[in-house]
Amino acid sequence: MRFLRQQRRRVVVASVLAGCHQGGEALVPVVVGLTIDAAVATGDLPALVRWLVVLAAVFALLSFSFRWGHRAAERASALTEHRVRELVVARVLAPEGGVGGQPGELVHVATGDARRVGLLALAVPTAVSGLVGLVVAAVALFTMSAPLGALVLVSAALVVAATRYLARPLERRGEVEQERAARAAGVAADLVAGLRALKGIHAETAAARRYRAVSRESLTAAVAAARTRGVLDGAVTAMTGVFLAAVALVGGRLALAGEISVGDLVAAVGLAQFAVWPLTSLSWVAGEIALSRASKRRVLALTSAAPAVTGGTGALPADLRGEVSLAGLRVAAGEHVGVVAQDGAGLVDRLALEVPDPTLTLDGHPLHAVPLDQARAAVVVSPHQVDLFAGTPRTTVGDHPALTAVGALPDRDVAELSGGQRQRVALARALATDAPVLVLHDPTTAVDPFTEAGIAAALAALRRGRTTIVVTTSPTLLAAMDRVVFGEVTGSHADLARDNADYRAVVFA
């Protein structure tokens, strides 16, 4: 992935230092064996001092290499994860839209999957260090005895082949695990966001049952992936145990036959014990690569999703009047229009450019022909379901008359406010944009009638001279509009309420 390639300098540095570390680790039993043969067995004190200095130098090298190599690898891993997360978040927040899925699922991709992709930057130096350690150990054993060196190479080849074979089902199950975990996170996020509504309709038991079902699926997938990972790690551990016993057996026979010295035997056993870690690390690397492939596919599927809408390269004039036209809906500049629509949400999505509609124009300019951010700055849409960031109403809206227009609000974090109070904060935030065209969708459904009447009057005053479209069935808001559009019929709220039975059935239901 390109983000891993962006960290290639750190990955190369980490790989070189990790190789030096494992090479130094492999040399420790070799130096110990040489010390035994050259100094301990002969009683040569100066030789003992020299070899101890060499051993200290080896330890200094491997200690330095491990510290700085691991630091470079962890930094590369963290930066890769961060870049992937930025890519995912940028695609989710892109004005073109087109990214489906629940918020919890998207968060899981930006966290869990990004982390697994980032671990590739740590897996590469680990793989290099393991291979370097095995090569150094094999060369050292070959200098002592060809059978011992061949035994290391054969064991390494068997372990690599086994990990490649066993990693395939881990990749499949790891992808299922991430998908199920993301689904459970999505359901959990939805239930937490709608907790008040659930309590209001006494649906806590049904909600808990729904989450329990998806959580159980996630647990089953996680256990399946963990079981496969356990088989992989267990197989490698068993193979390394057999390898260690084989080296001790062959080395002991060679030492008894006089073909290798006592120091060589000590070095051979030490190298065999050391080789357990490189072999095990290769197993870990194989597992991480398999899991990262699954996560990479999920990241690519999200970031390469086709956009729902695309903007153009045109531009809107600086002096916008605010005349809106959309497939039969005509709103004059500065007019306040209420819309009673069977599919209010669909109409709002078209006005918000969430779905393409070439008939949408502003002052005669097709909005699909200008950049999306410019179009959405000119036509600000406040949907019925609005997300608010943490903070008080004042920090959310700022010092704007809109905050007073929606009625008094407590100076508490918006998370602590009631549903009606949060709806009023969202309305104030929309009004504070002072947009040329403002579209509101059912902005007062959770507000009491007295406060709603005050909001209707304030809305007419605050937005005087600027185009406002309110998609609602609230009689109070509709009465404050210049006119109301009801299907093919248009007129004042009072006239429609008096003359149109269908209108009365919808608005006063």
TORVO-482415 format. One record per residue (C-alpha): residue in one letter; x, y, z; residue number from 1. Coordinates in steps of 0.02 Angstrom, whole numbers. Layout:
// residues N
(node a (X Y Z) NUM)
...
***
This chain:
// residues 509
(node m (0 0 0) 1)
(node r (61 175 -42) 2)
(node f (58 231 139) 3)
(node l (178 91 184) 4)
(node r (290 143 41) 5)
(node q (290 320 111) 6)
(node q (374 248 266) 7)
(node r (503 146 169) 8)
(node r (651 245 239) 9)
(node r (601 207 418) 10)
(node v (557 28 372) 11)
(node v (728 3 290) 12)
(node v (818 78 439) 13)
(node a (715 -29 558) 14)
(node s (749 -185 453) 15)
(node v (936 -154 450) 16)
(node l (945 -123 637) 17)
(node a (829 -270 674) 18)
(node g (942 -381 568) 19)
(node c (1093 -319 665) 20)
(node h (1003 -358 828) 21)
(node q (959 -535 779) 22)
(node g (1131 -562 703) 23)
(node g (1205 -507 869) 24)
(node e (1088 -622 964) 25)
(node a (1145 -767 855) 26)
(node l (1328 -724 885) 27)
(node v (1310 -730 1074) 28)
(node p (1313 -922 1089) 29)
(node v (1449 -928 956) 30)
(node v (1561 -811 1056) 31)
(node v (1521 -907 1215) 32)
(node g (1574 -1069 1130) 33)
(node l (1735 -991 1066) 34)
(node t (1771 -922 1239) 35)
(node i (1752 -1097 1313) 36)
(node d (1869 -1175 1185) 37)
(node a (1998 -1034 1179) 38)
(node a (2003 -977 1360) 39)
(node v (1905 -1083 1484) 40)
(node a (1966 -1253 1424) 41)
(node t (2147 -1192 1413) 42)
(node g (2147 -1081 1568) 43)
(node d (2212 -934 1465) 44)
(node l (2162 -779 1566) 45)
(node p (2213 -646 1436) 46)
(node a (2113 -741 1304) 47)
(node l (1966 -746 1423) 48)
(node v (1975 -557 1445) 49)
(node r (1984 -531 1256) 50)
(node w (1834 -640 1222) 51)
(node l (1735 -558 1361) 52)
(node v (1769 -389 1280) 53)
(node v (1708 -460 1115) 54)
(node l (1553 -527 1201) 55)
(node a (1521 -356 1281) 56)
(node a (1538 -273 1109) 57)
(node v (1412 -394 1036) 58)
(node f (1289 -356 1176) 59)
(node a (1315 -168 1151) 60)
(node l (1281 -188 964) 61)
(node l (1122 -291 985) 62)
(node s (1058 -178 1125) 63)
(node f (1083 -21 1021) 64)
(node s (1008 -102 866) 65)
(node f (855 -166 960) 66)
(node r (818 2 1041) 67)
(node w (830 110 886) 68)
(node g (767 -21 765) 69)
(node h (610 -54 864) 70)
(node r (584 133 885) 71)
(node a (594 160 697) 72)
(node a (477 14 664) 73)
(node e (348 72 790) 74)
(node r (355 248 720) 75)
(node a (330 184 543) 76)
(node s (185 76 602) 77)
(node a (102 219 695) 78)
(node l (122 339 548) 79)
(node t (57 211 424) 80)
(node e (-94 181 534) 81)
(node h (-120 369 549) 82)
(node r (-110 396 361) 83)
(node v (-235 256 329) 84)
(node r (-351 331 459) 85)
(node e (-337 501 376) 86)
(node l (-379 423 208) 87)
(node v (-533 336 279) 88)
(node v (-595 490 371) 89)
(node a (-566 600 219) 90)
(node r (-669 482 112) 91)
(node v (-808 470 241) 92)
(node l (-817 660 256) 93)
(node a (-796 693 70) 94)
(node p (-936 806 5) 95)
(node e (-969 683 -136) 96)
(node g (-1040 554 -15) 97)
(node g (-1069 376 -73) 98)
(node v (-997 290 81) 99)
(node g (-1128 175 157) 100)
(node g (-1128 86 323) 101)
(node q (-1170 133 500) 102)
(node p (-1061 259 593) 103)
(node g (-995 123 709) 104)
(node e (-940 17 560) 105)
(node l (-847 164 484) 106)
(node v (-762 200 649) 107)
(node h (-707 19 660) 108)
(node v (-627 29 488) 109)
(node a (-537 189 539) 110)
(node t (-473 108 698) 111)
(node g (-461 -82 695) 112)
(node d (-427 -104 510) 113)
(node a (-308 45 504) 114)
(node r (-212 -29 649) 115)
(node r (-193 -196 562) 116)
(node v (-131 -113 403) 117)
(node g (-9 -10 506) 118)
(node l (63 -168 584) 119)
(node l (135 -213 413) 120)
(node a (269 -82 446) 121)
(node l (314 -178 603) 122)
(node a (299 -349 522) 123)
(node v (426 -313 384) 124)
(node p (575 -276 501) 125)
(node t (522 -424 609) 126)
(node a (526 -539 458) 127)
(node v (697 -471 404) 128)
(node s (767 -492 579) 129)
(node g (704 -671 590) 130)
(node l (780 -718 422) 131)
(node v (947 -634 465) 132)
(node g (953 -725 631) 133)
(node l (920 -892 547) 134)
(node v (1052 -860 413) 135)
(node v (1184 -812 542) 136)
(node a (1139 -964 648) 137)
(node a (1148 -1080 496) 138)
(node v (1316 -1011 439) 139)
(node a (1387 -1027 614) 140)
(node l (1326 -1207 629) 141)
(node f (1393 -1249 456) 142)
(node t (1566 -1195 512) 143)
(node m (1551 -1318 656) 144)
(node s (1461 -1459 565) 145)
(node a (1373 -1473 399) 146)
(node p (1232 -1582 470) 147)
(node l (1192 -1451 602) 148)
(node g (1187 -1310 475) 149)
(node a (1079 -1413 357) 150)
(node l (961 -1453 501) 151)
(node v (931 -1266 532) 152)
(node l (896 -1231 349) 153)
(node v (777 -1378 331) 154)
(node s (685 -1330 490) 155)
(node a (668 -1149 433) 156)
(node a (600 -1204 264) 157)
(node l (472 -1318 346) 158)
(node v (414 -1181 464) 159)
(node v (396 -1053 323) 160)
(node a (297 -1177 218) 161)
(node a (184 -1221 365) 162)
(node t (150 -1039 406) 163)
(node r (105 -997 226) 164)
(node y (-16 -1143 220) 165)
(node l (-96 -1110 388) 166)
(node a (-109 -921 361) 167)
(node r (-234 -940 218) 168)
(node p (-385 -985 325) 169)
(node l (-329 -854 452) 170)
(node e (-345 -719 318) 171)
(node r (-523 -773 276) 172)
(node r (-577 -786 456) 173)
(node g (-491 -624 502) 174)
(node e (-593 -533 370) 175)
(node v (-754 -608 438) 176)
(node e (-700 -561 615) 177)
(node q (-673 -378 567) 178)
(node e (-836 -370 471) 179)
(node r (-937 -442 616) 180)
(node a (-848 -332 742) 181)
(node a (-886 -178 636) 182)
(node r (-1069 -229 625) 183)
(node a (-1079 -248 814) 184)
(node a (-997 -78 837) 185)
(node g (-1121 -2 717) 186)
(node v (-1271 -73 808) 187)
(node a (-1199 -18 976) 188)
(node a (-1174 160 912) 189)
(node d (-1351 167 846) 190)
(node l (-1425 103 1008) 191)
(node v (-1326 226 1114) 192)
(node a (-1376 371 1000) 193)
(node g (-1559 323 1013) 194)
(node l (-1559 272 1196) 195)
(node r (-1682 406 1251) 196)
(node a (-1805 360 1116) 197)
(node l (-1788 177 1158) 198)
(node k (-1826 212 1340) 199)
(node g (-1972 321 1289) 200)
(node i (-2056 178 1197) 201)
(node h (-1995 46 1322) 202)
(node a (-1897 -47 1188) 203)
(node e (-1741 -80 1294) 204)
(node t (-1771 -268 1294) 205)
(node a (-1788 -279 1105) 206)
(node a (-1634 -170 1083) 207)
(node a (-1533 -278 1202) 208)
(node r (-1590 -434 1110) 209)
(node r (-1537 -360 943) 210)
(node y (-1365 -311 1008) 211)
(node r (-1343 -479 1094) 212)
(node a (-1371 -567 928) 213)
(node v (-1242 -465 830) 214)
(node s (-1121 -471 977) 215)
(node r (-1135 -660 980) 216)
(node e (-1096 -666 794) 217)
(node s (-945 -556 822) 218)
(node l (-886 -666 965) 219)
(node t (-906 -823 860) 220)
(node a (-804 -747 719) 221)
(node a (-670 -686 840) 222)
(node v (-656 -858 920) 223)
(node a (-642 -939 749) 224)
(node a (-501 -820 700) 225)
(node a (-415 -843 868) 226)
(node r (-429 -1032 852) 227)
(node t (-348 -1027 680) 228)
(node r (-211 -913 748) 229)
(node g (-187 -1034 890) 230)
(node v (-167 -1179 769) 231)
(node l (-36 -1080 673) 232)
(node d (61 -1031 828) 233)
(node g (44 -1204 905) 234)
(node a (107 -1290 748) 235)
(node v (259 -1177 740) 236)
(node t (294 -1201 926) 237)
(node a (285 -1390 906) 238)
(node m (400 -1385 755) 239)
(node t (527 -1276 843) 240)
(node g (524 -1393 993) 241)
(node v (562 -1541 880) 242)
(node f (700 -1439 798) 243)
(node l (778 -1395 965) 244)
(node a (778 -1577 1020) 245)
(node a (851 -1632 853) 246)
(node v (995 -1508 864) 247)
(node a (1034 -1561 1043) 248)
(node l (1030 -1745 992) 249)
(node v (1138 -1723 836) 250)
(node g (1258 -1605 924) 251)
(node g (1277 -1721 1072) 252)
(node r (1317 -1869 958) 253)
(node l (1443 -1766 861) 254)
(node a (1526 -1708 1022) 255)
(node l (1537 -1888 1088) 256)
(node a (1613 -1941 924) 257)
(node g (1743 -1804 939) 258)
(node e (1687 -1717 779) 259)
(node i (1648 -1554 870) 260)
(node s (1720 -1478 1028) 261)
(node v (1632 -1445 1193) 262)
(node g (1625 -1259 1147) 263)
(node d (1546 -1303 981) 264)
(node l (1415 -1409 1070) 265)
(node v (1375 -1265 1189) 266)
(node a (1363 -1147 1040) 267)
(node a (1255 -1269 942) 268)
(node v (1131 -1291 1085) 269)
(node g (1130 -1103 1115) 270)
(node l (1099 -1070 931) 271)
(node a (958 -1197 929) 272)
(node q (876 -1111 1077) 273)
(node f (902 -942 995) 274)
(node a (826 -1003 830) 275)
(node v (660 -1033 917) 276)
(node w (624 -846 920) 277)
(node p (658 -811 734) 278)
(node l (552 -960 686) 279)
(node t (411 -903 802) 280)
(node s (426 -725 738) 281)
(node l (402 -786 560) 282)
(node s (240 -866 618) 283)
(node w (183 -700 693) 284)
(node v (230 -609 534) 285)
(node a (131 -732 427) 286)
(node g (-22 -707 538) 287)
(node e (-9 -518 535) 288)
(node i (12 -513 346) 289)
(node a (-142 -623 326) 290)
(node l (-246 -513 440) 291)
(node s (-181 -353 362) 292)
(node r (-230 -413 189) 293)
(node a (-409 -435 249) 294)
(node s (-408 -262 329) 295)
(node k (-328 -185 175) 296)
(node r (-471 -251 67) 297)
(node r (-598 -172 185) 298)
(node v (-505 -5 183) 299)
(node l (-492 -6 -7) 300)
(node a (-676 -52 -26) 301)
(node l (-723 100 79) 302)
(node t (-601 225 5) 303)
(node s (-637 174 -174) 304)
(node a (-827 184 -156) 305)
(node a (-908 276 -300) 306)
(node p (-966 453 -256) 307)
(node a (-1153 482 -240) 308)
(node v (-1142 654 -320) 309)
(node t (-1007 752 -409) 310)
(node g (-986 938 -424) 311)
(node g (-932 1041 -572) 312)
(node t (-803 1176 -604) 313)
(node g (-920 1323 -625) 314)
(node a (-948 1464 -501) 315)
(node l (-1095 1553 -423) 316)
(node p (-1106 1742 -428) 317)
(node a (-1055 1837 -272) 318)
(node d (-1222 1930 -260) 319)
(node l (-1342 1783 -244) 320)
(node r (-1526 1829 -235) 321)
(node g (-1585 1658 -175) 322)
(node e (-1708 1604 -309) 323)
(node v (-1727 1414 -300) 324)
(node s (-1801 1297 -430) 325)
(node l (-1819 1109 -412) 326)
(node a (-1932 997 -518) 327)
(node g (-2093 1095 -494) 328)
(node l (-2043 1185 -334) 329)
(node r (-2015 1370 -367) 330)
(node v (-1959 1485 -227) 331)
(node a (-1934 1670 -260) 332)
(node a (-1784 1763 -192) 333)
(node g (-1811 1809 -9) 334)
(node e (-1972 1708 3) 335)
(node h (-2016 1600 153) 336)
(node v (-2100 1441 93) 337)
(node g (-2170 1295 190) 338)
(node v (-2174 1127 102) 339)
(node v (-2290 986 153) 340)
(node a (-2224 838 55) 341)
(node q (-2260 652 58) 342)
(node d (-2073 618 44) 343)
(node g (-2002 763 142) 344)
(node a (-1836 675 176) 345)
(node g (-1812 640 -10) 346)
(node l (-1844 822 -53) 347)
(node v (-1720 879 79) 348)
(node d (-1588 758 12) 349)
(node r (-1607 831 -162) 350)
(node l (-1593 1008 -96) 351)
(node a (-1439 956 4) 352)
(node l (-1360 879 -153) 353)
(node e (-1354 711 -65) 354)
(node v (-1431 635 -222) 355)
(node p (-1402 706 -397) 356)
(node d (-1541 812 -472) 357)
(node p (-1499 914 -627) 358)
(node t (-1659 1016 -608) 359)
(node l (-1597 1102 -449) 360)
(node t (-1546 1281 -488) 361)
(node l (-1502 1435 -387) 362)
(node d (-1534 1602 -473) 363)
(node g (-1543 1503 -634) 364)
(node h (-1372 1420 -609) 365)
(node p (-1374 1229 -603) 366)
(node l (-1302 1182 -433) 367)
(node h (-1231 1017 -497) 368)
(node a (-1116 1120 -610) 369)
(node v (-1023 1205 -467) 370)
(node p (-908 1131 -334) 371)
(node l (-1006 1044 -197) 372)
(node d (-932 1145 -55) 373)
(node q (-981 1307 -142) 374)
(node a (-1156 1244 -179) 375)
(node r (-1184 1184 -1) 376)
(node a (-1122 1348 69) 377)
(node a (-1252 1439 -34) 378)
(node v (-1394 1318 6) 379)
(node v (-1376 1263 188) 380)
(node v (-1484 1114 234) 381)
(node s (-1520 1066 414) 382)
(node p (-1591 888 413) 383)
(node h (-1711 821 543) 384)
(node q (-1579 710 623) 385)
(node v (-1431 819 669) 386)
(node d (-1267 775 756) 387)
(node l (-1198 899 881) 388)
(node f (-1020 906 944) 389)
(node a (-978 920 1128) 390)
(node g (-994 1093 1204) 391)
(node t (-1122 1213 1273) 392)
(node p (-1253 1295 1162) 393)
(node r (-1150 1454 1160) 394)
(node t (-990 1368 1108) 395)
(node t (-1088 1272 976) 396)
(node v (-1179 1421 901) 397)
(node g (-1075 1570 954) 398)
(node d (-1136 1745 998) 399)
(node h (-1274 1753 868) 400)
(node p (-1454 1815 887) 401)
(node a (-1510 1642 831) 402)
(node l (-1467 1575 1003) 403)
(node t (-1593 1693 1081) 404)
(node a (-1720 1663 944) 405)
(node v (-1741 1478 988) 406)
(node g (-1780 1513 1171) 407)
(node a (-1680 1504 1331) 408)
(node l (-1562 1355 1345) 409)
(node p (-1465 1295 1497) 410)
(node d (-1277 1324 1496) 411)
(node r (-1234 1139 1495) 412)
(node d (-1151 1021 1374) 413)
(node v (-1269 976 1233) 414)
(node a (-1253 792 1279) 415)
(node e (-1344 832 1442) 416)
(node l (-1488 924 1359) 417)
(node s (-1660 852 1320) 418)
(node g (-1712 804 1145) 419)
(node g (-1808 965 1120) 420)
(node q (-1665 1072 1185) 421)
(node r (-1541 985 1069) 422)
(node q (-1659 1014 923) 423)
(node r (-1664 1199 964) 424)
(node v (-1473 1206 970) 425)
(node a (-1467 1124 798) 426)
(node l (-1592 1251 732) 427)
(node a (-1492 1396 806) 428)
(node r (-1333 1327 727) 429)
(node a (-1419 1322 556) 430)
(node l (-1488 1499 576) 431)
(node a (-1317 1563 627) 432)
(node t (-1246 1520 455) 433)
(node d (-1341 1668 380) 434)
(node a (-1346 1570 218) 435)
(node p (-1426 1644 61) 436)
(node v (-1542 1494 58) 437)
(node l (-1586 1395 215) 438)
(node v (-1682 1230 211) 439)
(node l (-1753 1161 374) 440)
(node h (-1831 989 394) 441)
(node d (-1952 969 540) 442)
(node p (-1847 1081 655) 443)
(node t (-1971 1086 801) 444)
(node t (-2047 912 818) 445)
(node a (-1982 895 997) 446)
(node v (-2020 1074 1050) 447)
(node d (-2171 1124 1156) 448)
(node p (-2307 1230 1070) 449)
(node f (-2269 1391 1166) 450)
(node t (-2084 1386 1122) 451)
(node e (-2125 1335 944) 452)
(node a (-2234 1489 921) 453)
(node g (-2090 1600 978) 454)
(node i (-1971 1511 860) 455)
(node a (-2091 1535 713) 456)
(node a (-2098 1722 743) 457)
(node a (-1910 1737 769) 458)
(node l (-1877 1634 613) 459)
(node a (-1978 1753 506) 460)
(node a (-1884 1902 580) 461)
(node l (-1709 1829 572) 462)
(node r (-1725 1768 394) 463)
(node r (-1816 1921 325) 464)
(node g (-1757 1955 148) 465)
(node r (-1670 1786 131) 466)
(node t (-1742 1629 55) 467)
(node t (-1804 1500 180) 468)
(node i (-1883 1332 144) 469)
(node v (-1961 1236 289) 470)
(node v (-2013 1056 254) 471)
(node t (-2135 1018 394) 472)
(node t (-2314 978 443) 473)
(node s (-2313 1095 594) 474)
(node p (-2463 1214 583) 475)
(node t (-2369 1342 689) 476)
(node l (-2220 1351 570) 477)
(node l (-2328 1342 414) 478)
(node a (-2433 1488 475) 479)
(node a (-2275 1595 484) 480)
(node m (-2228 1561 302) 481)
(node d (-2265 1677 156) 482)
(node r (-2348 1530 68) 483)
(node v (-2362 1341 80) 484)
(node v (-2336 1212 -56) 485)
(node f (-2442 1056 -40) 486)
(node g (-2417 943 -190) 487)
(node e (-2483 1036 -341) 488)
(node v (-2574 1162 -232) 489)
(node t (-2499 1320 -161) 490)
(node g (-2568 1459 -52) 491)
(node s (-2565 1528 124) 492)
(node h (-2582 1411 272) 493)
(node a (-2748 1490 319) 494)
(node d (-2820 1470 145) 495)
(node l (-2764 1289 127) 496)
(node a (-2827 1245 301) 497)
(node r (-2996 1319 258) 498)
(node d (-3018 1253 81) 499)
(node n (-2918 1091 66) 500)
(node a (-2978 938 163) 501)
(node d (-2825 835 117) 502)
(node y (-2713 973 185) 503)
(node r (-2811 978 347) 504)
(node a (-2797 788 363) 505)
(node v (-2608 794 349) 506)
(node v (-2568 952 448) 507)
(node f (-2694 934 589) 508)
(node a (-2684 746 607) 509)
***
